[in-house]
Amino acid sequence: MQSVGNVVDGIAAVNTIPAKIYNDKGEQALPGQNRLVSGTCGAGIKWAGLNMVKRLKALRDELGMKFAIVGVGGVMSTADYYEYKNAGADAVMSATGAMWNPLLAQEIKRTINN
């Protein structure tokens, strides 16, 4: 099996997606100069994270490469974790979901191998 270069053991994607963030008045929502475009995360980007995992898995399979795929983006629940695993992720990370639910990792862990 071919590896990805000599230094890449895995690929984690996606972290955020840049988007224009407006408040309900149509103004820049985040404070600070030139902050209209900001990285969006959480449930709103799960579609992109799942899509990237599927694309990376297809590439790895097609080219016979060896690298870990870490699914990231919108992991807010145990169901989200399994969506990523079923899409081909070797591991799954959560940031926003874990921020809103500090017990998320424990909830997922309870379901593994049960």
C-alpha angles and dihedrals in degrees: 000000000000119000126217101260120308098290109037115097097162147356124227117197145206117014104161139341119222114239140156108264116206131178123227090276093057093253131125104285101201121068122245137058117298094006098127089106112054138157111272121206142168129053093346092069101040091105090060094047093051091046091052093049090052091048093048092048091050090050093047092049095044095049097035091237128161118225136119119250116216113194115216134171132075099004098159102145146020088264090057090052091055092046088059093045091049090049090058107271115150090200134010129215130197129193109154093035092050090047092056094038113029090186094057095106091050091049091052094044091055090060098049114105092357 
